[in-house]
Amino acid sequence: MRYLYGALTLLVAITCAIFAVSNRASVSLSLWPFPGTLEIPVFILVLGTTLVGLLLGLAVGWLLSMPARLARRRLATRLAVAEADVQRLKAQIAGQAAVALPNVSARIDA
C-alpha cells in the first residue's frame, strides 16, 4: 500500500509539474466586487483553485462525518463500561461458586 501511495503521489507531482511548465502564460484575473485586476500565470490559477476546492471538500467531509465519529466514541465508552461490568460479574459469580461448592459437595456426601 505504501508503494502504491508513493507511486500515485509521484504521478500527481509529475503531472502538476508538466502542467505548470506547459501553462506559463499570464491571464488577467478580476474579482467582481473588488477593483483592479491581477496578472497571474494560468497554472497558479488552476492549481490554486484546485487546492482550495480540495481543502473545502475535505473540510465538508470532516464536518459531515463528525456525528458518526461522536457516536463511535460514545459506543466505545459504553462497550468499555459493559466489558468492565461483565468482568466484575464473572469475578463475583466465581467467588460465589467457590463458596457454594463445599456446601454442594457436603450435600452429595450425605
C-alpha positions as CSV (number, residue, x, y, z in Angstrom):
1,M,0.0,0.0,0.0
2,R,2.9,2.3,0.8
3,Y,4.4,1.8,-2.6
4,L,1.0,2.5,-4.3
5,Y,0.6,5.7,-2.4
6,G,4.2,6.8,-3.3
7,A,3.6,5.9,-7.0
8,L,0.4,7.9,-7.1
9,T,2.0,10.8,-5.3
10,L,4.8,10.8,-7.8
11,L,2.4,10.6,-10.7
12,V,0.4,13.6,-9.5
13,A,3.6,15.6,-8.8
14,I,4.9,14.9,-12.3
15,T,1.6,15.8,-13.9
16,C,1.4,19.1,-11.9
17,A,5.0,19.9,-12.9
18,I,4.3,19.2,-16.6
19,F,1.1,21.3,-16.4
20,A,2.9,24.2,-14.8
21,V,5.7,24.2,-17.4
22,S,3.2,24.0,-20.3
23,N,0.9,26.8,-19.0
24,R,3.1,29.6,-18.1
25,A,1.1,32.3,-20.0
26,S,-0.4,35.1,-17.9
27,V,-4.1,35.7,-17.5
28,S,-5.9,38.7,-16.2
29,L,-8.0,37.9,-13.2
30,S,-10.6,40.4,-11.8
31,L,-12.9,39.6,-8.9
32,W,-16.2,41.4,-9.3
33,P,-16.7,43.3,-6.0
34,F,-13.1,44.3,-5.8
35,P,-11.5,46.9,-8.0
36,G,-8.4,46.1,-10.1
37,T,-7.1,43.0,-11.8
38,L,-4.3,40.5,-11.2
39,E,-1.9,39.2,-13.8
40,I,-1.1,35.6,-12.8
41,P,0.1,32.5,-14.7
42,V,-2.6,30.1,-15.7
43,F,-1.0,27.2,-13.8
44,I,-1.2,29.1,-10.5
45,L,-4.8,29.9,-11.1
46,V,-5.8,26.4,-12.0
47,L,-3.7,24.6,-9.3
48,G,-4.6,27.2,-6.7
49,T,-8.4,26.8,-7.3
50,T,-7.9,23.0,-7.3
51,L,-6.2,23.2,-4.0
52,V,-8.8,25.4,-2.5
53,G,-11.6,23.1,-3.7
54,L,-9.7,20.1,-2.3
55,L,-9.4,21.8,1.1
56,L,-13.0,22.8,1.1
57,G,-14.1,19.3,0.2
58,L,-12.0,17.8,2.9
59,A,-13.4,20.3,5.5
60,V,-17.0,19.5,4.4
61,G,-16.4,15.7,4.6
62,W,-14.8,16.1,8.0
63,L,-17.7,18.1,9.3
64,L,-20.3,15.7,7.9
65,S,-18.5,12.7,9.5
66,M,-18.4,14.3,12.9
67,P,-21.8,12.8,14.1
68,A,-20.6,9.3,13.2
69,R,-17.2,9.9,15.0
70,L,-19.0,11.1,18.1
71,A,-21.4,8.1,18.0
72,R,-18.5,5.7,17.6
73,R,-16.7,7.3,20.6
74,R,-19.9,7.1,22.7
75,L,-20.4,3.4,21.8
76,A,-16.8,2.6,22.5
77,T,-17.2,4.1,26.0
78,R,-20.4,2.2,26.6
79,L,-18.7,-1.0,25.4
80,A,-15.8,-0.5,27.8
81,V,-18.2,0.0,30.7
82,A,-20.2,-3.1,29.7
83,E,-17.0,-5.2,29.4
84,A,-15.9,-4.0,32.9
85,D,-19.3,-5.0,34.3
86,V,-19.0,-8.4,32.7
87,Q,-15.6,-9.0,34.2
88,R,-16.9,-7.8,37.6
89,L,-19.9,-10.1,37.4
90,K,-17.7,-13.0,36.4
91,A,-15.5,-12.5,39.3
92,Q,-18.5,-12.1,41.6
93,I,-20.0,-15.4,40.3
94,A,-16.7,-17.2,40.6
95,G,-16.4,-16.0,44.2
96,Q,-20.0,-17.2,45.0
97,A,-19.4,-20.5,43.2
98,A,-16.2,-21.1,45.3
99,V,-18.2,-20.6,48.5
100,A,-21.2,-22.6,47.3
101,L,-19.2,-25.7,46.1
102,P,-18.3,-27.0,49.5
103,N,-21.9,-26.9,50.6
104,V,-22.9,-28.8,47.4
105,S,-20.3,-31.5,48.0
106,A,-21.4,-31.8,51.6
107,R,-25.0,-32.5,50.4
108,I,-23.8,-35.0,47.9
109,D,-21.9,-37.0,50.5
110,A,-24.8,-37.0,52.9
